Amino acid sequence: MTTLTETTDPLLIPAADWWRQAAVYQIYPRSFADANGDGIGDLRGIMSRIPYLQTLGIDAVWLSPFYPSALADGGYDVDDYRDVDPRIGTLDEFDEMVAALHAAGIRLIVDLVPNHSSDRHEWFQEALASPAGSPARERYIFRDGRGENGELPPADWESIFGGPAWTRVADGQWYLHLFATEQPDLNWDNEEVRADFRTTLRFWADRGVDGFRVDVAHGLAKDLPEQLPSSAEMKAMTEPGQHPLWDRDEVHDIYADWRRVFDEYDPPKIAVAEAWVESTRRPRYASAEGLGQAFNFDLLEAEYDAAAFRTIIADNLAMSAESGSSTTWVFSNHDVVRHATRYGLPQPEHEVDATQIMAGASKEWLVRGAPEAELDRDLGLRRARAATLLELALPGSAYLYQGEELGLHEVGDIPAGARQDPSFFRSAGAEIGRDGCRVPLPWTSEGPSFGFGANGAHLPQPAWFADVSVEAQEEDPTSTLNLYREALRLRHELQTEETLAWDEELTHGDVLAFTRPGGWVCVMNFGDAAGPLPEGEVLLASGPLADGKLPGATTVWLRRG
């Protein structure tokens, strides 16, 4: 059993810059570890696994929503922004968790959901009980309907999760919800909303939180004239920053206000934007005057191809230099099919639409019932290991999703009656949703929930979890878990300036190679055929090396000079 090491100063990275090249591990709390045996992960479960996180070698945890919620959208429907869901824990336990993470040298980023509250939030309940035009309704986006008696919604918009984006209330008015019906959009033109979120930021910052992940960061500012545009008219609006709902320039006034709050602390709090925007629009979210960092989903969406990866890496390093931030790299999170599965399916023949979370071949595969014959699990895992080793060699922050260090595949065969994602129900099954990447983790190879908790799990776990559990991989030096551990250990040892240089001699065809300061070389073979292994001291490889060859779907780290 791993135990916490004692240290007098566990946070040794320069205080103001700790995030720039951090390895951040996302915890989806309801599916990480269940200490009280009710089938739902909790804060005590997280605390019980801090030794595991410390041994893994991460720098920070990003904690997905833990707030009181009806779980209409997996916790992203927030009843109270300044409390903990009693099924997950208490504020006292939250404080205890922060202290324990910090003692282990791990910082904490918490999820913030500012675009919408839940329909159970006290503000929305007050709005429903108040008349049209009241201050309570002005915190949200209420409108009169169209038609002779207001029986038609104010516009023909569709929500992200399917179905209408407007819902009618008892007195005949309609409210906007760009996501689920239970997630009414807040009105960020309202100063009361802005002031309340400043209070929320300080509430968690004062409790020791180191930063915030901002959900739907590109959606807060909206331009909603009296005559609302139709869906067709909005699709024709291509001028950057001018869409009525998404990525408006005015959103950055909100984040400049937040930055003043972040800078009240020493060191300043950090934030990372979830902004599904054109890549050229990303630097402003990541600027020092705004949130400071923004998610780069380009590799996550990219075809498994050396040339595509090179272009994305070069472009994003250039954009991070433009913003003064560091870029971020991510292959999996709570919203997408796990990358071991994506890489084991045939490549899509059409371009993936960044606005659709479950797009491409993996979505189509899930809708067809996740036929096992179409998934090459071994190839997918080899490619995922190779891609992750490349990711961890890049300058910038690496965001890792719980379970990817075990090489977990998507759980594709969840019965309809066990699913929870609102997109599945609102689309009548046309969208399978995100439950398959949110299945509780396997810690042991036996037991009612593979060690997740004492009495089962809130989403069904497949039998194959036994073979990929933490317990099954712990002592295997070739396991994916131990690959991640060694890669993260070496990353701390080797990481220097936020630069790289392409090695044009080694880069050709399916092979991509770059060097980092100090003689650290990363070479990835995207192809199927083995090629020559470059000269140098082998530090780590994503798969076995033999006969002086670099096999296909393999990455190697070398030291030269």
Secondary structure, DSSP 8 states (H G I E B T S, - for coil): -------S-S--S-GGGTTTT-EEEEE-GGGT--SSSSSS--HHHHHHTHHHHHHHT-SEEEE---SS---TTTT-S-S-TTS--TTT--HHHHHHHHHHHHHTT-EEEEEE--SB--TTSHHHHHHHTS-TT-HHHHTB-EE--BSTTS-B-SS--B-TTSSBSEEE-TTS-EEE-SS-TT--BB-TT-HHHHHHHHHHHHHHHHTT--EEEETTTTSS-----SS---HHHHHT--STT--SSSS-TTHHHHHHHHHHHHTTSSS--EEEE-----GGGHHHHTSTTTTEEE---HHHHS-S-HHHHHHHHHHHHHHHHHHTS--EEES--TTS--HHHHTTS---SS---TT-TT-SHHHHHHHTT--GGG--HHHHHHHHHHHHHHHHHSSSEEEEETTGGGT--------GGG---HHHHHTTTSS--SGGG-S----SSSSTTTTS-SS--SS---TTHHHHSHHHHTT-TTSHHHHHHHHHHHHHHH--SS--EE-TTT-BTTEEEEEETTTEEEEEE-SSS-EE--SSEEEEESS--BTTEE-TTEEEEEE--
